[in-house]
Amino acid sequence: MEQNLIKKDNIFTKKLFKDKESVLEFFSEILVKNGKVSDEFKEALLEREKNYPTGLLVGDINVAIPHADSVYVKESEILLCTLKNPIPFKRMDMPDEEVEVSIVILLAINSPDDHIEILQKIISLIQNQDILKKIFNESDNDKISEILSNFFGS
């Protein structure tokens, strides 16, 4: 698995979106443009989010972890975006309910084995509200990258 979990260029801060689909389309377009995923990735991502929501109610700062099947991923990438205004995502644990999400962490992982390992690391990250608040309140990608590197020990 890649040492540097989230690259500085894959961090976006205080972005404004009208809905979760806009966020997912933003991420997909970056990944397609950079050749990291297939052209079908966006549709697969949107469909998966509809059927298996990824919003997580974890505290003051809530998170969504959208992803699509590894068959659509050419090269693994993780993107992180803090939102200027929270956006409702359907909850992973209670799909009939919504949660206001302030941080979106998109996983585009090409190996099912790596996917589980990375997801475990992300889950440990999002259970730490102090770290999430630092990330959310920071607007400098270098500093967010440093916070993440310190947290993951990479």
DALIN-V132234 format. One line per field, one symbol per residue. ss: DSSP state (H for helix, E for strand, L for the rest). burial: b if it has 16 or more other C-alpha atoms within 10 Angstrom, else e. Layout:
ss->???
burial->???
This chain:
ss->LLLLLLLHHHEEEEELLLLHHHHHHHHHHHHHHLLLELLLHHHHHHHHHHHLLLEELLLLLLEELLELLHHHELLLEEEEEEEEEEEEEEELLLLLLEEEEEEEEEEELLLHHHHHHHHHHHHHHHLLHHHHHHHHHLLLHHHHHHHHHHHHLL
burial->eeeebbbbebbbbbeebeebbebbbebbeebbeeebbbbebbebbbebbeebbbbbbeeebbbbbbbbbbbbbbbbbbbbbbbeebbbbbbbeebeebbbbbbbbbbbbbbeeebeebeeebeebbeeeebbeebbebeebeebbbbbbeeeee
